[in-house]
Amino acid sequence: MLKRFAVLICVFAIAGCSEPEPVEIDIEEAAADVGLAPDEYQVNDDGSIEIYSKVDGTENRNKTLAATGNNWDDVITNGLLVADKYAMANNSSAVFAMNSPSTNLDKQYGGEYEGQYFLTVVNDSGGNTSYAQLQPLFDINRSSDILENQLNNDIPLWKVVIAKYNGREF
């Protein structure tokens, strides 16, 4: 009986060790099933998948054509001035264009503005924090070089959609 039991265990062990059948996976379908758009991942030559972070603001992911133009620094300055003008009208304690504010161009991955880019501005000044998100009033997918006329005429290129001072919206 013990011998028979040992033989059965060996048979099951050998059968269980056979190589599994390969399974083909449609990467595009699997990515869509988990909510990834085609521009949010890359399939490498070795079959591995690289998913771009939705959190870290990776430079390559947020590098729009506008950000590559010669006028991009001036477009950012225009945004800081728009945010400051908004602050002066709504909360004069908030300051955006002083003390080297942090600016990032971020793609929205949810909510009302999903898929759109916004300029996020954060300025810490003397222990107080000013925060704003600005929506572009220009085509973010075209080079900022075409904005020369607007920049020379001080035309606002951004619209403030949210502004906060020390965490309180204004």
DSSP file with accessible surface (Angstrom, degrees, kcal/mol):
  #  RESIDUE AA STRUCTURE BP1 BP2  ACC     N-H-->O    O-->H-N    N-H-->O    O-->H-N    TCO  KAPPA ALPHA  PHI   PSI    X-CA   Y-CA   Z-CA
    1    1 A M     >        0   0  189      0, 0.0     4,-2.1     0, 0.0     5,-0.1   0.000 360.0 360.0 360.0 -45.2    0.0    0.0    0.0
    2    2 A L  H  >  +     0   0  141      2,-0.2     4,-2.2     1,-0.2     5,-0.2   0.882 360.0  52.1 -62.9 -37.2    2.8    2.4    0.9
    3    3 A K  H  > S+     0   0  174      1,-0.2     4,-2.1     2,-0.2    -1,-0.2   0.913 109.2  49.3 -65.5 -41.7    4.6    1.5   -2.3
    4    4 A R  H  > S+     0   0  185      1,-0.2     4,-2.2     2,-0.2    -1,-0.2   0.900 110.2  50.9 -64.0 -40.7    1.4    2.2   -4.3
    5    5 A F  H  X S+     0   0  124     -4,-2.1     4,-2.2     1,-0.2    -1,-0.2   0.912 109.2  51.1 -63.0 -42.0    1.0    5.6   -2.6
    6    6 A A  H  X S+     0   0   51     -4,-2.2     4,-2.1     1,-0.2    -2,-0.2   0.892 109.4  50.6 -64.4 -38.8    4.6    6.5   -3.4
    7    7 A V  H  X S+     0   0   85     -4,-2.1     4,-2.4     2,-0.2    -2,-0.2   0.926 109.6  50.5 -65.7 -42.7    4.1    5.7   -7.1
    8    8 A L  H  X S+     0   0   90     -4,-2.2     4,-2.6     1,-0.2     5,-0.2   0.912 109.6  50.5 -62.6 -41.0    0.9    7.8   -7.2
    9    9 A I  H  X S+     0   0   85     -4,-2.2     4,-2.5     1,-0.2    -1,-0.2   0.922 110.6  49.4 -63.4 -42.0    2.8   10.8   -5.7
   10   10 A C  H  X S+     0   0   75     -4,-2.1     4,-2.5     2,-0.2     5,-0.2   0.909 110.8  50.0 -63.6 -40.2    5.6   10.4   -8.2
   11   11 A V  H  X S+     0   0   83     -4,-2.4     4,-2.6     1,-0.2     5,-0.2   0.941 113.4  45.4 -64.7 -45.7    3.1   10.3  -11.1
   12   12 A F  H  X S+     0   0  145     -4,-2.6     4,-2.2     1,-0.2    -1,-0.2   0.897 112.8  51.5 -65.0 -36.9    1.3   13.4   -9.9
   13   13 A A  H  X S+     0   0   53     -4,-2.5     4,-0.8    -5,-0.2    -2,-0.2   0.921 112.3  45.3 -66.1 -42.6    4.6   15.2   -9.3
   14   14 A I  H >< S+     0   0  128     -4,-2.5     3,-0.7     1,-0.2     4,-0.3   0.930 113.8  49.1 -68.4 -42.3    5.8   14.4  -12.8
   15   15 A A  H >< S+     0   0   62     -4,-2.6     3,-1.0     1,-0.2    -2,-0.2   0.887 110.4  51.9 -64.4 -37.1    2.5   15.4  -14.4
   16   16 A G  H 3< S+     0   0   63     -4,-2.2    -1,-0.2     1,-0.2    -2,-0.2   0.672 103.5  59.3 -74.5 -14.6    2.5   18.7  -12.4
   17   17 A C  T << S+     0   0  107     -4,-0.8    -1,-0.2    -3,-0.7    -2,-0.2   0.406  76.1 117.0 -95.9   1.3    6.0   19.5  -13.6
   18   18 A S  S <  S-     0   0   86     -3,-1.0    -3,-0.0    -4,-0.3    -4,-0.0  -0.354  79.2 -90.8 -68.5 155.9    5.3   19.6  -17.3
   19   19 A E        -     0   0  173      1,-0.1    -1,-0.1    -2,-0.0    -2,-0.1  -0.416  44.2-115.8 -70.0 138.6    5.7   22.9  -19.0
   20   20 A P        -     0   0  114      0, 0.0    -1,-0.1     0, 0.0     3,-0.1  -0.327  31.9-100.0 -72.2 154.9    2.6   25.1  -19.2
   21   21 A E        -     0   0  163      1,-0.1     2,-0.1    -2,-0.0     0, 0.0  -0.513  44.3-106.8 -70.8 137.9    1.0   25.9  -22.5
   22   22 A P        -     0   0  120      0, 0.0     2,-0.5     0, 0.0    -1,-0.1  -0.411  30.9-148.5 -66.1 145.7    2.0   29.4  -23.7
   23   23 A V        -     0   0  121     -2,-0.1     2,-0.4    -3,-0.1     0, 0.0  -0.968   4.2-143.1-118.6 127.4   -0.8   32.0  -23.4
   24   24 A E        -     0   0  194     -2,-0.5     2,-0.5     2,-0.0     0, 0.0  -0.780  16.2-164.5 -91.1 133.9   -1.0   34.9  -25.9
   25   25 A I        -     0   0  117     -2,-0.4     2,-1.0     4,-0.0     3,-0.1  -0.972  19.7-135.9-121.1 129.6   -2.1   38.2  -24.5
   26   26 A D     >  -     0   0   83     -2,-0.5     4,-2.7     1,-0.2     5,-0.2  -0.742  18.8-161.8 -81.5 106.0   -3.3   41.2  -26.5
   27   27 A I  H  > S+     0   0   38     -2,-1.0     4,-2.9     1,-0.2     5,-0.2   0.904  86.4  51.7 -60.2 -44.9   -1.4   44.0  -24.8
   28   28 A E  H  > S+     0   0  119      2,-0.2     4,-2.3     1,-0.2    -1,-0.2   0.922 112.8  45.8 -60.7 -41.7   -3.7   46.8  -26.2
   29   29 A E  H  > S+     0   0  114      2,-0.2     4,-2.3     1,-0.2    -2,-0.2   0.930 113.7  48.5 -67.9 -42.3   -6.8   45.0  -25.0
   30   30 A A  H  X S+     0   0   41     -4,-2.7     4,-1.1     2,-0.2    -2,-0.2   0.909 112.4  49.0 -64.2 -40.8   -5.3   44.3  -21.6
   31   31 A A  H ><>S+     0   0    8     -4,-2.9     5,-2.8    -5,-0.2     3,-0.5   0.923 111.2  49.3 -65.1 -42.5   -4.1   47.9  -21.2
   32   32 A A  H ><5S+     0   0   64     -4,-2.3     3,-1.5    -5,-0.2    -1,-0.2   0.888 104.8  59.8 -64.2 -36.5   -7.6   49.2  -22.2
   33   33 A D  H 3<5S+     0   0  123     -4,-2.3    -1,-0.2     1,-0.3    -2,-0.2   0.811 108.6  43.7 -61.4 -30.9   -9.2   46.8  -19.7
   34   34 A V  T <<5S-     0   0  112     -4,-1.1    -1,-0.3    -3,-0.5    -2,-0.2   0.321 124.8-101.5 -98.6   7.9   -7.2   48.5  -16.9
   35   35 A G  T < 5S+     0   0   49     -3,-1.5     2,-0.4     1,-0.3    -3,-0.2   0.693  70.6 145.6  88.1  19.2   -7.9   52.0  -18.2
   36   36 A L      < -     0   0   27     -5,-2.8    -1,-0.3    -6,-0.2    -2,-0.1  -0.779  39.0-143.3 -93.8 133.0   -4.6   52.8  -19.9
   37   37 A A    >   -     0   0   36     -2,-0.4     3,-2.4     1,-0.1     4,-0.2  -0.537  31.6-104.6 -83.5 157.4   -4.6   54.9  -23.0
   38   38 A P  G >  S+     0   0  108      0, 0.0     3,-0.8     0, 0.0    -1,-0.1   0.800 121.2  55.2 -55.5 -28.9   -2.1   54.1  -25.8
   39   39 A D  G 3  S+     0   0   74      1,-0.2     3,-0.0     3,-0.0    -3,-0.0   0.432  96.6  68.1 -85.3   4.9    0.1   57.1  -24.8
   40   40 A E  G <  S+     0   0   15     -3,-2.4    12,-2.2    11,-0.1     2,-0.3   0.403 105.1  29.3-103.2   1.6    0.3   55.9  -21.2
   41   41 A Y  E <   -A   51   0A  24     -3,-0.8     2,-0.4    -4,-0.2    10,-0.2  -0.973  60.4-149.5-152.7 166.5    2.4   52.8  -21.8
   42   42 A Q  E     -A   50   0A  83      8,-2.3     8,-3.2    -2,-0.3     2,-0.6  -0.998  13.7-139.8-141.0 135.5    5.1   51.4  -24.1
   43   43 A V  E     -A   49   0A  60     -2,-0.4     6,-0.2     6,-0.2     2,-0.1  -0.869  26.2-144.4 -95.6 121.1    5.7   47.8  -25.1
   44   44 A N    >   -     0   0   44      4,-3.0     3,-2.1    -2,-0.6    -2,-0.0  -0.360  25.5-103.6 -81.5 165.3    9.4   47.1  -25.3
   45   45 A D  T 3  S+     0   0  178      1,-0.3    -1,-0.1     2,-0.1    -2,-0.0   0.807 120.8  56.8 -58.5 -32.0   11.2   44.8  -27.8
   46   46 A D  T 3  S-     0   0  131      2,-0.1    -1,-0.3     1,-0.1     3,-0.1   0.423 122.1-104.9 -83.4   5.6   11.5   42.0  -25.1
   47   47 A G  S <  S+     0   0   48     -3,-2.1    -2,-0.1     1,-0.3     2,-0.1   0.342  78.7 132.4  90.6  -7.9    7.8   42.0  -24.5
   48   48 A S        -     0   0   50     -5,-0.1    -4,-3.0     1,-0.0     2,-0.5  -0.389  51.7-130.7 -74.4 158.1    7.9   43.9  -21.2
   49   49 A I  E     -A   43   0A  81     -6,-0.2     2,-0.6    -3,-0.1    -6,-0.2  -0.934  10.9-158.0-115.5 131.5    5.6   46.8  -20.7
   50   50 A E  E     -A   42   0A  91     -8,-3.2    -8,-2.3    -2,-0.5     2,-0.5  -0.940  10.9-161.9-108.1 115.8    6.6   50.2  -19.4
   51   51 A I  E     -A   41   0A 104     -2,-0.6   -10,-0.2   -10,-0.2     2,-0.2  -0.876  17.9-128.4-100.8 126.5    3.7   52.1  -17.8
   52   52 A Y        -     0   0   59    -12,-2.2     2,-0.1    -2,-0.5   -13,-0.0  -0.515  30.4-106.9 -73.5 139.1    4.3   55.8  -17.5
   53   53 A S        -     0   0   47     -2,-0.2     5,-0.3     1,-0.1     4,-0.2  -0.369  18.2-158.4 -66.1 139.8    3.6   57.2  -14.0
   54   54 A K  S    S+     0   0  100      2,-0.1    -1,-0.1     1,-0.1    55,-0.1   0.377  90.2  43.4 -93.3   2.0    0.5   59.2  -13.5
   55   55 A V  S    S+     0   0  134      1,-0.0    -1,-0.1     0, 0.0    -2,-0.0   0.775  97.4  61.8-115.0 -40.8    2.0   60.8  -10.5
   56   56 A D  S    S-     0   0   99      1,-0.1     3,-0.1     2,-0.0    -2,-0.1   0.523  87.0-129.7 -83.5  -1.6    5.5   61.8  -10.9
   57   57 A G        -     0   0   34     -4,-0.2     5,-0.1     1,-0.1    48,-0.1   0.889  30.3-155.3  62.5  36.5    5.2   64.4  -13.8
   58   58 A T    >>  -     0   0   51     -5,-0.3     4,-1.6     1,-0.1     3,-0.7  -0.176  16.5-124.8 -49.9 134.9    7.9   62.7  -15.8
   59   59 A E  T 34 S+     0   0  145      1,-0.2     4,-0.5     2,-0.2     3,-0.3   0.888 107.2  50.7 -52.8 -47.2    9.5   65.2  -18.2
   60   60 A N  T 34 S+     0   0  142      1,-0.2     3,-0.5     2,-0.2    -1,-0.2   0.846 109.1  52.0 -65.0 -31.2    8.9   63.1  -21.3
   61   61 A R  T <4 S+     0   0   24     -3,-0.7    -1,-0.2     1,-0.2    -2,-0.2   0.840 116.9  37.3 -73.7 -34.0    5.3   62.6  -20.5
   62   62 A N  S  < S+     0   0   18     -4,-1.6     2,-1.4    -3,-0.3    -1,-0.2   0.231  83.6 113.8-104.5  12.9    4.5   66.3  -20.0
   63   63 A K        -     0   0  109     -3,-0.5     2,-0.1    -4,-0.5    -1,-0.0  -0.698  47.2-178.6 -87.1  91.1    6.8   67.7  -22.7
   64   64 A T     >  -     0   0    6     -2,-1.4     4,-0.6     1,-0.1     3,-0.4  -0.440  42.8-104.3 -82.8 169.2    4.2   69.2  -25.1
   65   65 A L  T >4 S+     0   0   92      1,-0.2     3,-1.3     2,-0.2    79,-0.5   0.888 121.1  58.3 -62.7 -36.2    5.2   70.8  -28.3
   66   66 A A  G >4 S+     0   0    0     74,-2.1     3,-1.2    77,-0.3    78,-0.7   0.885 100.5  57.2 -60.8 -37.0    4.5   74.3  -26.8
   67   67 A A  G 34 S+     0   0   15     -3,-0.4    -1,-0.3    73,-0.3    -2,-0.2   0.649 101.7  56.9 -71.5 -11.6    7.1   73.5  -24.0
   68   68 A T  G << S+     0   0   76     -3,-1.3    -1,-0.2    -4,-0.6    -2,-0.2   0.537  86.4 102.8 -95.9  -6.2    9.8   72.9  -26.7
   69   69 A G  S X  S-     0   0   11     -3,-1.2     3,-1.3    -4,-0.5     4,-0.2  -0.273  82.7-113.9 -76.8 163.7    9.4   76.4  -28.3
   70   70 A N  T 3  S+     0   0  142      1,-0.2     3,-0.3     2,-0.1     4,-0.2   0.717 113.9  54.1 -67.1 -22.5   11.8   79.3  -27.9
   71   71 A N  T 3> S+     0   0   13      1,-0.2     4,-2.2    -5,-0.1     3,-0.3   0.351  73.6 106.9 -94.7   6.9    9.1   81.4  -26.1
   72   72 A W  H <> S+     0   0   36     -3,-1.3     4,-2.4     1,-0.2     5,-0.2   0.892  77.5  52.1 -59.0 -41.7    8.2   78.8  -23.4
   73   73 A D  H  > S+     0   0  124     -3,-0.3     4,-2.3    -4,-0.2    -1,-0.2   0.903 111.5  48.3 -61.3 -37.7    9.9   80.7  -20.6
   74   74 A D  H  > S+     0   0   85     -3,-0.3     4,-2.4     2,-0.2    -1,-0.2   0.855 108.5  53.9 -69.9 -33.7    8.0   83.8  -21.6
   75   75 A V  H  X S+     0   0    0     -4,-2.2     4,-1.9     2,-0.2    -2,-0.2   0.910 109.5  48.4 -66.4 -39.5    4.8   81.8  -21.7
   76   76 A I  H  X S+     0   0   18     -4,-2.4     4,-2.3     2,-0.2    -2,-0.2   0.928 110.4  51.1 -65.2 -43.8    5.5   80.6  -18.1
   77   77 A T  H  X S+     0   0   70     -4,-2.3     4,-2.3     1,-0.2    -2,-0.2   0.910 107.0  54.3 -60.1 -40.2    6.1   84.2  -17.1
   78   78 A N  H  X S+     0   0   16     -4,-2.4     4,-2.3     1,-0.2    -1,-0.2   0.918 107.6  50.9 -59.3 -41.7    2.8   85.2  -18.7
   79   79 A G  H  X S+     0   0    0     -4,-1.9     4,-2.6     1,-0.2    -2,-0.2   0.903 108.2  51.1 -63.4 -40.7    1.2   82.5  -16.5
   80   80 A L  H  X S+     0   0   21     -4,-2.3     4,-2.5     2,-0.2    -1,-0.2   0.906 110.9  48.6 -63.4 -40.2    2.8   83.9  -13.3
   81   81 A L  H  X S+     0   0  101     -4,-2.3     4,-2.5     2,-0.2    -2,-0.2   0.894 110.2  51.2 -67.3 -38.5    1.6   87.4  -14.2
   82   82 A V  H  X S+     0   0   25     -4,-2.3     4,-2.4     2,-0.2    -2,-0.2   0.930 111.4  48.3 -62.5 -44.6   -1.9   86.1  -14.8
   83   83 A A  H  X S+     0   0    1     -4,-2.6     4,-2.5     1,-0.2    -2,-0.2   0.914 112.1  48.8 -63.8 -41.4   -1.9   84.3  -11.4
   84   84 A D  H  X S+     0   0   31     -4,-2.5     4,-2.7     2,-0.2    -1,-0.2   0.904 110.2  50.9 -65.5 -40.4   -0.6   87.4   -9.7
   85   85 A K  H  X S+     0   0  159     -4,-2.5     4,-1.6     2,-0.2    -2,-0.2   0.924 111.4  48.7 -62.4 -42.0   -3.3   89.6  -11.3
   86   86 A Y  H  X S+     0   0   77     -4,-2.4     4,-1.5     1,-0.2     5,-0.3   0.920 111.6  49.8 -62.5 -43.0   -5.9   87.1  -10.2
   87   87 A A  H  X S+     0   0    0     -4,-2.5     4,-3.7     1,-0.2     3,-0.2   0.910 107.2  53.9 -63.5 -42.5   -4.5   87.1   -6.7
   88   88 A M  H  < S+     0   0  129     -4,-2.7     4,-0.3     1,-0.2    -1,-0.2   0.862 113.3  43.7 -62.2 -32.8   -4.5   91.0   -6.5
   89   89 A A  H  < S+     0   0   81     -4,-1.6    -1,-0.2    -5,-0.2    -2,-0.2   0.744 130.6  22.1 -82.5 -22.8   -8.2   91.0   -7.4
   90   90 A N  H  < S+     0   0   86     -4,-1.5    -2,-0.2    -3,-0.2    -3,-0.2   0.664 137.9   3.7-121.4 -26.8   -9.2   88.1   -5.1
   91   91 A N    ><  -     0   0   45     -4,-3.7     3,-1.8    -5,-0.3    -2,-0.2  -0.535  55.3-167.1-163.5  94.4   -6.7   87.8   -2.3
   92   92 A S  T 3  S+     0   0   83     -4,-0.3    -4,-0.1     1,-0.3    -5,-0.1   0.594  83.9  69.9 -68.3  -8.3   -3.8   90.3   -2.2
   93   93 A S  T 3  S+     0   0   66     -6,-0.2    -1,-0.3     2,-0.0     2,-0.2   0.772  81.6  89.1 -75.7 -27.3   -1.9   88.2    0.3
   94   94 A A    <   -     0   0    1     -3,-1.8     2,-0.4    -7,-0.2    -3,-0.1  -0.516  58.7-172.0 -74.6 138.8   -1.2   85.6   -2.3
   95   95 A V        +     0   0   42     -2,-0.2    35,-0.2    28,-0.2    28,-0.1  -0.999  17.2 164.7-133.6 132.5    2.0   86.0   -4.4
   96   96 A F  S    S+     0   0    1     -2,-0.4    -1,-0.1   -16,-0.2   -15,-0.1   0.716  70.1  52.4-116.4 -33.5    3.0   84.0   -7.4
   97   97 A A  S    S+     0   0   40    -17,-0.2     2,-0.3     3,-0.1     3,-0.2   0.382  95.4  77.4 -94.4   7.0    5.7   85.7   -9.3
   98   98 A M  S    S+     0   0  115      1,-0.2    -3,-0.1     2,-0.1     0, 0.0  -0.755  82.5  26.9-114.1 162.6    8.2   86.3   -6.5
   99   99 A N  S    S-     0   0   97     -2,-0.3    25,-0.3     1,-0.2    -1,-0.2   0.846 120.7 -67.7  61.7  37.3   10.7   84.1   -4.6
  100  100 A S        -     0   0  118     -3,-0.2    24,-0.2     1,-0.1    -1,-0.2   0.955  65.6-148.9  52.8  70.1   11.4   81.6   -7.5
  101  101 A P        -     0   0   28      0, 0.0     2,-0.4     0, 0.0    22,-0.2  -0.287  13.6-115.0 -66.2 154.7    8.0   79.9   -7.7
  102  102 A S  E     -B  122   0B  64     20,-3.2    20,-2.6     2,-0.0     2,-0.4  -0.779  35.0-172.8 -89.4 131.6    7.8   76.2   -8.7
  103  103 A T  E     +B  121   0B  46     -2,-0.4     2,-0.3    18,-0.2    18,-0.2  -0.986   8.1 174.0-128.6 140.6    6.0   75.6  -12.1
  104  104 A N  E     -B  120   0B  86     16,-2.0    16,-3.3    -2,-0.4     2,-0.7  -0.996  28.3-137.7-142.0 142.2    5.0   72.4  -13.7
  105  105 A L  E     -B  119   0B  20     -2,-0.3     2,-0.4    14,-0.2    14,-0.2  -0.901  36.5-176.3 -97.2 114.6    3.0   71.5  -16.8
  106  106 A D  E     -B  118   0B  38     12,-2.9    12,-2.4    -2,-0.7     2,-0.4  -0.947  24.6-135.9-122.5 137.6    0.9   68.6  -15.7
  107  107 A K  E     -B  117   0B  32     -2,-0.4     2,-0.4    10,-0.2    10,-0.2  -0.699  27.4-125.1 -86.3 137.4   -1.6   66.4  -17.6
  108  108 A Q        -     0   0   40      8,-2.7     7,-3.3    -2,-0.4     8,-0.1  -0.698  21.4-171.2 -85.8 131.5   -4.8   65.8  -15.8
  109  109 A Y        +     0   0   52     -2,-0.4     2,-0.3     5,-0.2    -1,-0.1   0.134  65.1   6.1-110.6  19.2   -5.7   62.1  -15.4
  110  110 A G  S    S+     0   0   37      3,-0.0     3,-0.5     0, 0.0     5,-0.1  -0.978  90.3  47.4-178.2 173.4   -9.2   62.3  -14.0
  111  111 A G  S >  S-     0   0   65     -2,-0.3     3,-1.5     1,-0.2    -3,-0.0  -0.209 103.2 -29.9  79.2-166.3  -12.0   64.7  -13.2
  112  112 A E  T 3  S+     0   0  163      1,-0.3    -1,-0.2    -2,-0.0    -4,-0.0   0.788 139.0  42.4 -59.8 -32.3  -13.6   67.4  -15.2
  113  113 A Y  T >  S+     0   0   64     -3,-0.5     3,-2.3     3,-0.1    -5,-0.4   0.071  78.9 162.1-107.8  26.1  -10.4   68.3  -17.1
  114  114 A E  T <   +     0   0  130     -3,-1.5    -5,-0.2     1,-0.3     3,-0.1  -0.149  68.8  14.9 -52.9 132.0   -9.2   64.8  -17.9
  115  115 A G  T 3  S+     0   0   40     -7,-3.3    -1,-0.3     1,-0.3     2,-0.2   0.300 102.1 113.1  88.0  -9.7   -6.6   64.7  -20.7
  116  116 A Q    <   -     0   0   78     -3,-2.3    -8,-2.7    -8,-0.1     2,-0.3  -0.607  63.7-123.4 -94.5 157.1   -5.9   68.5  -20.6
  117  117 A Y  E     -B  107   0B  34    -10,-0.2     2,-0.3    -2,-0.2   -10,-0.2  -0.776  26.3-174.4 -99.0 144.8   -2.7   70.2  -19.5
  118  118 A F  E     -B  106   0B   1    -12,-2.4   -12,-2.9    -2,-0.3     2,-0.6  -0.980  26.3-125.1-135.6 147.9   -2.5   72.8  -16.8
  119  119 A L  E     -BC 105 134B   1     15,-2.7    15,-2.7    -2,-0.3     2,-0.5  -0.848  26.9-157.5 -90.4 119.8    0.3   74.9  -15.4
  120  120 A T  E     -BC 104 133B  14    -16,-3.3   -16,-2.0    -2,-0.6     2,-0.4  -0.891   8.7-169.5-100.5 128.2    0.7   74.3  -11.7
  121  121 A V  E     +BC 103 132B   0     11,-2.9    11,-2.3    -2,-0.5     2,-0.4  -0.979   7.7 178.3-121.6 128.5    2.3   77.2   -9.8
  122  122 A V  E     -BC 102 131B  46    -20,-2.6   -20,-3.2    -2,-0.4     2,-0.4  -0.998   1.9-179.5-129.6 129.3    3.4   76.9   -6.2
  123  123 A N  E     - C   0 130B   1      7,-2.6     7,-2.7    -2,-0.4     2,-0.6  -0.977  12.4-161.8-133.4 119.1    5.2   79.7   -4.3
  124  124 A D  E     + C   0 129B 104     -2,-0.4     2,-0.4   -25,-0.3     5,-0.2  -0.894  18.6 173.3 -95.7 123.0    6.4   79.5   -0.7
  125  125 A S  E >   - C   0 128B  36      3,-3.2     3,-1.4    -2,-0.6    -2,-0.0  -0.924  66.2 -28.5-137.1 106.1    6.9   83.0    0.6
  126  126 A G  T 3  S-     0   0   79     -2,-0.4     3,-0.1     1,-0.3    -1,-0.1   0.860 125.7 -45.7  60.5  37.3    7.7   83.6    4.3
  127  127 A G  T 3  S+     0   0   74      1,-0.3     2,-0.4     0, 0.0    -1,-0.3   0.464 118.7 109.2  85.5   0.1    5.9   80.5    5.5
  128  128 A N  E <   -C  125   0B  59     -3,-1.4    -3,-3.2     2,-0.0     2,-0.5  -0.893  56.5-147.8-110.4 142.9    2.9   81.2    3.3
  129  129 A T  E     -C  124   0B  48     -2,-0.4    37,-3.4    -5,-0.2     2,-0.4  -0.942   8.7-167.4-118.7 126.9    2.0   79.1    0.3
  130  130 A S  E     -CD 123 165B   2     -7,-2.7    -7,-2.6    -2,-0.5     2,-0.4  -0.924  12.8-176.6-107.8 134.7    0.2   80.3   -2.8
  131  131 A Y  E     +CD 122 164B  64     33,-2.8    33,-3.0    -2,-0.4     2,-0.3  -0.992   6.2 166.9-134.4 137.3   -1.0   77.6   -5.2
  132  132 A A  E     -CD 121 163B   0    -11,-2.3   -11,-2.9    -2,-0.4     2,-0.4  -0.997  23.4-153.4-148.9 149.9   -2.7   77.9   -8.6
  133  133 A Q  E     -CD 120 162B  36     29,-2.3    28,-2.7    -2,-0.3    29,-1.3  -0.998  20.2-163.4-120.7 130.0   -3.6   75.8  -11.6
  134  134 A L  E     -CD 119 160B   0    -15,-2.7   -15,-2.7    -2,-0.4    26,-0.2  -0.944  10.6-143.8-119.6 134.1   -3.9   77.6  -14.9
  135  135 A Q  E     - D   0 159B  34     24,-3.2    24,-2.2    -2,-0.4   -17,-0.2  -0.777  28.3-115.6 -93.2 133.2   -5.6   76.4  -18.1
  136  136 A P  E     - D   0 158B  24      0, 0.0    22,-0.3     0, 0.0     4,-0.1  -0.440  15.1-160.5 -70.0 141.4   -3.9   77.4  -21.4
  137  137 A L  S    S+     0   0  101     20,-3.1     2,-0.3    -2,-0.1    21,-0.1   0.001  75.5  63.5-103.6  22.6   -5.8   79.7  -23.7
  138  138 A F  S    S-     0   0   27     19,-0.3     2,-0.9     4,-0.0     6,-0.0  -0.876 103.5 -80.0-138.4 167.9   -3.6   78.5  -26.6
  139  139 A D    >   -     0   0   80     -2,-0.3     3,-1.6     1,-0.2    -2,-0.1  -0.646  35.3-164.4 -76.9 108.1   -3.0   75.2  -28.4
  140  140 A I  T 3  S+     0   0   16     -2,-0.9   -74,-2.1     1,-0.3   -73,-0.3   0.669  85.2  64.5 -67.5 -15.9   -0.6   73.4  -26.1
  141  141 A N  T 3  S+     0   0  102    -76,-0.2     2,-0.3   -77,-0.1    -1,-0.3   0.253  92.8  73.6 -95.3  12.3    0.2   71.0  -29.0
  142  142 A R  S <  S-     0   0  133     -3,-1.6   -73,-0.1     1,-0.0   -78,-0.0  -0.933  97.1 -88.9-121.1 151.6    1.8   73.8  -31.1
  143  143 A S    >   -     0   0   26     -2,-0.3     3,-1.6     1,-0.2   -77,-0.3  -0.206  27.1-128.0 -58.9 142.5    5.1   75.4  -30.6
  144  144 A S  G >  S+     0   0    0    -78,-0.7     3,-1.8   -79,-0.5    -1,-0.2   0.625  99.1  85.8 -67.3  -9.1    5.2   78.4  -28.3
  145  145 A D  G >  S+     0   0   68      1,-0.3     3,-1.0     2,-0.1    -1,-0.3   0.803  80.4  61.1 -61.2 -27.3    7.0   80.2  -31.1
  146  146 A I  G <  S+     0   0   81     -3,-1.6     3,-0.4     1,-0.2    -1,-0.3   0.551  90.2  71.5 -77.7  -4.5    3.6   81.1  -32.7
  147  147 A L  G <>  +     0   0    5     -3,-1.8     4,-2.5     1,-0.2    -1,-0.2   0.297  61.4 109.7 -94.0   9.8    2.7   83.1  -29.5
  148  148 A E  H <> S+     0   0   92     -3,-1.0     4,-2.5     1,-0.2     5,-0.2   0.900  77.2  49.5 -53.2 -46.5    5.2   85.9  -30.2
  149  149 A N  H  > S+     0   0  106     -3,-0.4     4,-1.3     1,-0.2    -1,-0.2   0.926 112.0  47.4 -63.3 -45.3    2.4   88.4  -31.0
  150  150 A Q  H  4>S+     0   0   60     -4,-0.2     5,-2.7     1,-0.2    -1,-0.2   0.906 112.9  49.4 -63.4 -41.0    0.4   87.6  -27.9
  151  151 A L  H ><5S+     0   0   23     -4,-2.5     3,-1.2     1,-0.2    -2,-0.2   0.908 109.9  50.7 -65.6 -40.9    3.5   87.9  -25.7
  152  152 A N  H 3<5S+     0   0  109     -4,-2.5    -1,-0.2     1,-0.3    -2,-0.2   0.758 114.0  45.2 -68.2 -24.2    4.5   91.2  -27.2
  153  153 A N  T 3<5S-     0   0   96     -4,-1.3    -1,-0.3    -5,-0.2    -2,-0.2   0.204 111.1-118.4-105.1  15.0    1.1   92.6  -26.6
  154  154 A D  T < 5 +     0   0  137     -3,-1.2    -3,-0.2     1,-0.2    -4,-0.1   0.835  52.5 166.3  52.6  38.5    0.7   91.3  -23.0
  155  155 A I      < -     0   0   72     -5,-2.7    -1,-0.2    -6,-0.2     2,-0.1  -0.723  43.1-109.8 -83.0 129.0   -2.3   89.2  -23.9
  156  156 A P        -     0   0   70      0, 0.0   -77,-0.1     0, 0.0    -1,-0.1  -0.380  30.7-174.1 -61.2 132.1   -3.1   86.6  -21.2
  157  157 A L        +     0   0    5    -82,-0.2   -20,-3.1    -2,-0.1     2,-0.3   0.379  64.9  52.3-104.2  -1.6   -2.3   83.1  -22.3
  158  158 A W  E     -D  136   0B   3    -22,-0.3     2,-0.4   -80,-0.2   -24,-0.0  -0.942  62.4-149.7-135.6 157.8   -3.7   81.4  -19.3
  159  159 A K  E     -D  135   0B 108    -24,-2.2   -24,-3.2    -2,-0.3     2,-0.4  -0.997  25.4-124.6-128.5 129.7   -6.9   81.3  -17.2
  160  160 A V  E     +D  134   0B  18     -2,-0.4   -26,-0.2   -26,-0.2     3,-0.1  -0.598  31.1 171.7 -73.8 124.7   -6.8   80.6  -13.5
  161  161 A V  E    S+     0   0B  39    -28,-2.7     2,-0.3    -2,-0.4    -1,-0.2   0.645  70.5  11.4-105.8 -22.5   -9.1   77.7  -12.7
  162  162 A I  E     +D  133   0B  35    -29,-1.3   -29,-2.3     2,-0.0    -1,-0.4  -0.966  62.5 177.9-153.8 139.7   -8.1   77.3   -9.0
  163  163 A A  E     -D  132   0B   1      7,-0.4     7,-2.4    -2,-0.3     2,-0.3  -0.992   5.0-177.9-142.0 139.9   -6.1   79.4   -6.6
  164  164 A K  E     -DE 131 169B  70    -33,-3.0   -33,-2.8    -2,-0.3     2,-0.5  -0.984  15.5-159.4-137.5 148.8   -5.4   78.8   -2.9
  165  165 A Y  E >  S-DE 130 168B  40      3,-2.4     3,-1.9    -2,-0.3   -35,-0.2  -0.993  87.0 -16.6-128.1 118.3   -3.5   80.7   -0.3
  166  166 A N  T 3  S-     0   0   75    -37,-3.4   -36,-0.1    -2,-0.5    -1,-0.1   0.872 131.0 -51.9  52.1  41.3   -2.4   78.6    2.7
  167  167 A G  T 3  S+     0   0   59    -38,-0.4     2,-0.6     1,-0.2    -1,-0.3   0.371 114.1 115.4  84.4  -6.7   -4.8   75.9    1.6
  168  168 A R  E <   -E  165   0B 202     -3,-1.9    -3,-2.4     1,-0.0    -1,-0.2  -0.870  64.3-127.9-102.7 124.7   -7.9   78.1    1.4
  169  169 A E  E      E  164   0B 133     -2,-0.6    -5,-0.3    -5,-0.2    -7,-0.0  -0.356 360.0 360.0 -69.4 141.3   -9.4   78.6   -2.0
  170  170 A F              0   0   39     -7,-2.4    -7,-0.4    -2,-0.1   -79,-0.1  -0.932 360.0 360.0-136.5 360.0  -10.0   82.1   -3.2
